[in-house]
Amino acid sequence: MTFVRSHADAIEADFQRFYGLDLWADHSGGRLTLRRIAALVAHLPSDAATWVDVHGQHAAWRITDDLLAAVLTTLQGANWQRSGGKGQRPTPVTRPRSALSDRKRLDRLRSIRDRIERSSHGERQ
């Protein structure tokens, strides 16, 4: 129930959008049990507002969105190459997933750096 309270607005919107249910009216009226709420939340599609609320904007991107972004980036690069490299080089489409993986990679590198610094301080003493 804590999860439902924490993400109530998103869950309410998703239940209306995907299931045609009024979350609060159906729950308080006894037509929607907590077990059923949990089952319906667990099977929401990956682009549901609930998952965006929980995991951030990258959750809204589906594989087709990633593929379309890759196609656009490739097409822009190909057009730029065919023009002989004239003009400004195109920048790839920023994808939420790539930004997330960049953050994870940066966090991992910082962690490694911190461990190295701690171990080198230990050797000096």
Residue pairs with C-beta under 8 A, 6 or more apart in sequence:
1 34
3 41
4 11
4 37
4 41
7 50
7 53
7 54
9 53
10 48
10 49
10 50
10 52
10 53
11 23
11 37
11 41
11 49
11 50
12 23
12 24
13 49
14 41
14 44
14 48
14 49
14 50
15 21
15 22
15 23
15 40
16 22
16 23
17 48
17 49
18 44
18 45
18 48
19 40
21 32
21 40
23 32
23 37
26 32
27 33
27 34
27 37
41 50
44 50
44 51
46 59
46 62
47 59
47 60
47 61
47 62
51 59
51 60
52 59
52 60
56 96
56 100
57 96
58 95
58 96
58 97
58 99
58 100
60 96
61 95
61 96
61 97
65 95
66 95
66 97
69 92
69 93
69 95
72 93
73 90
73 92
73 93
76 90
77 90
79 90
80 87
80 89
80 90
